[in-house]
C-alpha cells in the first residue's frame, strides 16, 4: 500500500523513504518559504486545488520568491494522486522554499499522506479552545507589512508553541486575540461564529489573517444562513449560537467550550455548515 507519495517540481515522483531535502535549505534553516495543504477526498477528488495554488502564489510573491508554474504543479499533483492508494482521506502538501543558502532555484515539492486521527476525531467530536493574546494590535501588519500578515509561511513555530500551551492547559486549540481585544484566527484555522442567523468571520486583509479557502467555500454556498465579514471580540463568541474553526484538512471543528465555559450550539446550523464545507 502506498500511503506516502513525494514528488519535486520539474523532477516528478521520488522515493519518499530516501532523504531529498538538504540541511542548508533555507526553508529548514530559517523557515523561509510557504506552503499549502489540500484535502484529498476518499473519492479521489481534491478540494479547491486552484484556490490553494493561487494562495501559494500570493504567499510566494509576498516572500519575494521566484514564481512557480501552476501547470507544472497540476501535473505533479496528478502524478501523486494517481500513485496514491492510502486508506481514507489524504493531505496534499505543496511546499516552496528559497532553496539553498548559496543561491539557486527555489525548492518546490509536494507530498501526499493520510489525514491524522486527531484531525478526524476533532472534526467529528468538536474541540475545546482557549483565547490567547498574539501580543500585537489588530492592525499591526498594516503598519508593518514585513510581519507577513496573511502569508502561509512554513515558519509555524509560534503557532505550534500556542497549541502546545493549549494542550498543556487541557484544551485542544487556540483562538488568537489582538492586544486591543479583537478576534484574529486560530493557529491553523479560521474563526467563524453564528449570531442572529448570520455566519460571521473577521476580515483577513486589515487584520493580517490568512484568507481561508474553506471559509470562502462556506460563504459562497447555499446553506440558508446569512454571511458577513466583520470584526469581532471574545464576547461575540461567548454570545454566539455556534462557533467553529475551519481549515482545509480538519474542515469544520465545532468549538464546544471557550476558556472553560460551554459555547452556544445550534445543531441545525452546525449541520448546514458541515454540509457546505463538504463534511
C-alpha positions in Angstrom: 0.0 0.0 0.0 1.4 3.4 -1.0 0.2 5.8 1.7 3.0 8.3 1.3 3.9 9.8 -2.0 6.5 12.5 -2.7 7.5 14.5 -5.8 9.6 17.5 -6.7 8.6 20.2 -9.2 10.4 19.7 -12.5 11.6 16.2 -11.4 8.5 14.1 -10.7 7.9 11.3 -8.2 10.8 10.3 -5.9 11.2 7.6 -3.2 9.7 9.0 0.0 11.9 6.9 2.1 15.1 8.4 0.8 16.4 11.9 2.1 15.9 14.6 -0.5 16.0 18.0 1.4 19.4 19.4 2.0 20.4 20.6 5.5 21.3 24.0 4.2 18.0 24.6 2.6 16.7 28.0 3.8 13.3 26.5 4.5 15.0 24.4 7.1 17.5 26.9 8.4 15.2 30.0 8.6 11.6 28.9 7.8 12.0 30.9 4.6 9.2 29.5 2.4 5.5 28.9 2.1 3.1 26.0 1.8 -0.5 24.9 1.2 -2.5 21.9 2.4 -5.2 20.4 0.2 -7.7 17.7 1.2 -7.9 14.6 -0.9 -11.3 13.0 -0.6 -11.9 9.3 -0.5 -13.4 9.7 -3.9 -10.0 10.8 -5.3 -11.1 14.4 -5.7 -9.1 17.3 -4.4 -10.9 20.2 -2.5 -10.2 23.6 -4.0 -6.9 22.9 -5.7 -6.9 26.1 -7.8 -7.6 28.5 -4.9 -4.8 26.8 -3.0 -2.4 27.3 -5.9 -3.5 30.9 -6.1 -2.8 31.5 -2.4 0.5 29.7 -2.7 1.5 32.1 -5.5 0.4 35.1 -3.4 2.4 33.9 -0.4 5.5 33.3 -2.6 5.2 36.8 -4.1 4.9 38.3 -0.6 8.1 36.5 0.3 9.9 37.6 -2.9 10.3 34.0 -4.0 10.5 33.3 -7.7 7.1 32.3 -9.2 6.4 28.6 -9.9 4.3 27.3 -12.8 0.7 26.4 -11.8 0.5 24.0 -14.8 3.7 22.2 -13.5 2.1 21.9 -10.1 -1.1 20.4 -11.5 1.0 17.9 -13.5 2.9 16.9 -10.4 -0.2 16.7 -8.3 -1.9 14.5 -10.8 1.0 12.1 -10.6 0.9 12.0 -6.8 -2.9 11.4 -6.8 -2.5 8.6 -9.4 0.1 6.9 -7.3 -1.8 7.2 -4.0 -3.7 4.2 -2.7 -3.7 5.1 1.0 -6.7 4.4 3.2 -9.3 7.1 3.8 -8.6 10.8 3.2 -5.2 12.3 2.3 -3.4 15.5 2.8 -1.7 17.0 -0.2 1.0 19.5 0.9 2.6 21.8 -1.5 5.9 23.5 -0.3 8.1 26.2 -1.8 11.3 27.3 0.0 14.0 29.8 -1.0 16.3 26.9 -1.7 20.0 26.6 -0.8 21.9 29.2 1.2 24.4 29.8 -1.5 21.7 30.6 -4.0 19.9 28.9 -6.9 16.3 27.9 -7.7 13.7 27.5 -5.0 13.0 24.1 -3.6 9.4 23.1 -4.6 7.9 19.8 -3.7 4.5 18.1 -2.9 3.8 15.2 -0.6 0.6 13.1 -0.1 -0.1 11.3 3.2 -3.1 10.2 5.3 -5.1 12.6 7.4 -4.2 12.2 11.1 -6.5 10.5 13.6 -6.6 13.6 15.8 -7.9 15.8 13.0 -10.6 13.3 12.1 -11.6 13.0 15.8 -11.8 16.8 16.3 -13.8 17.1 13.1 -16.3 14.6 14.5 -16.4 15.4 18.2 -15.6 19.2 18.3 -12.9 20.9 20.3 -12.3 22.9 23.4 -10.4 26.2 22.9 -8.7 28.9 24.9 -8.1 32.5 23.9 -4.5 33.8 23.8 -3.1 37.2 23.0 -0.9 37.4 19.9 0.8 40.4 21.5 0.2 42.8 18.6 -2.6 45.3 17.9 -5.2 44.3 15.3 -3.8 46.5 12.5 -0.1 45.7 13.2 0.5 44.1 9.8 -0.9 47.2 8.0 1.6 49.4 9.8 4.4 46.8 9.5 3.9 44.7 6.3 7.2 42.9 6.9 5.3 40.9 9.5 3.8 39.0 6.5 0.2 39.0 7.6 -1.9 36.7 5.6 1.1 34.7 4.3 1.1 30.9 4.8 4.7 30.7 5.7 6.5 27.5 6.8 7.7 29.3 9.9 4.9 28.0 12.2 7.0 27.9 15.4 4.8 30.5 17.2 1.6 28.8 16.2 2.9 25.4 17.3 4.0 26.9 20.6 0.5 28.2 21.2 -1.0 24.8 20.5 1.4 23.2 23.0 0.4 25.8 25.6 -3.3 25.0 24.9 -2.7 21.2 25.2 -0.8 21.7 28.5 -3.8 23.7 29.8 -6.1 20.8 28.8 -7.6 22.4 25.7 -7.5 21.3 22.1 -6.9 24.6 20.2 -6.5 28.4 20.4 -8.3 31.5 19.3 -5.8 34.4 19.0 -6.9 37.8 20.1 -5.1 41.1 19.3 -3.6 43.2 22.1 -6.5 45.6 21.6 -9.1 42.8 22.1 -10.1 41.9 18.5 -10.7 38.4 17.3 -8.0 37.1 14.9 -7.7 33.5 13.9 -6.6 30.1 15.2 -3.0 28.7 14.7 -4.2 26.6 11.8 -7.8 27.6 11.2 -10.2 30.5 10.6 -12.8 31.5 13.2 -16.5 31.6 12.3 -19.4 32.3 14.6 -23.2 32.4 14.2 -25.2 35.4 15.5 -28.8 36.2 14.7 -28.8 33.8 11.8 -25.7 35.2 10.2 -22.3 33.5 9.9 -19.5 35.9 10.7 -15.7 35.9 10.3 -13.0 38.5 10.9 -11.8 40.4 7.7 -8.4 38.9 6.6 -6.8 42.0 4.9 -6.8 44.7 7.6 -6.1 42.1 10.4 -3.3 40.3 8.6 -5.1 37.0 8.7 -4.8 34.1 6.3 -7.6 34.3 3.7 -9.3 31.0 4.5 -10.2 28.8 1.4 -12.7 26.7 3.4 -14.4 29.8 4.7 -14.7 31.2 1.2 -16.4 27.9 0.2 -18.7 28.2 3.1 -19.7 31.8 2.5 -20.3 31.0 -1.2 -22.6 28.0 -0.5 -26.4 27.9 -0.4 -27.0 27.0 3.2 -29.8 29.3 4.1 -27.7 31.4 6.6 -26.5 34.9 6.1 -22.8 35.7 5.9 -20.8 38.7 6.9 -17.1 39.6 7.2 -16.7 41.8 10.3 -14.5 42.4 13.2 -15.4 40.7 16.5 -14.4 40.2 20.1 -14.3 37.3 22.5 -17.6 38.4 23.9 -19.1 37.9 20.4 -18.0 34.3 20.6 -19.4 33.8 24.1 -22.8 35.2 23.0 -22.9 33.3 19.7 -25.2 30.5 18.7 -22.3 28.5 17.4 -18.5 28.8 17.0 -16.4 26.8 14.5 -12.8 26.6 13.5 -12.5 26.0 9.7 -9.5 24.6 7.9 -8.7 22.7 4.7 -7.9 19.3 6.3 -9.8 19.2 9.6 -12.7 21.1 7.8 -15.2 22.1 10.4 -14.5 21.7 14.1 -17.2 22.9 16.4 -15.9 24.8 19.4 -17.7 23.2 22.4 -16.1 25.3 25.1 -14.1 28.5 25.2 -11.8 29.3 28.1 -13.5 26.5 30.1 -17.1 27.7 29.5 -19.6 26.0 27.2 -20.4 27.8 23.9 -23.7 28.1 22.2 -24.6 25.3 19.8 -27.3 25.2 17.1 -27.5 21.6 15.7 -29.3 22.6 12.6 -26.8 25.4 11.8 -23.9 23.0 12.6 -25.3 20.5 10.1 -25.6 23.2 7.4 -22.1 24.5 8.0 -20.6 21.0 7.8 -22.5 20.1 4.6 -21.5 23.3 2.9 -17.8 22.6 3.7 -18.1 19.0 2.2 -18.1 17.2 5.6 
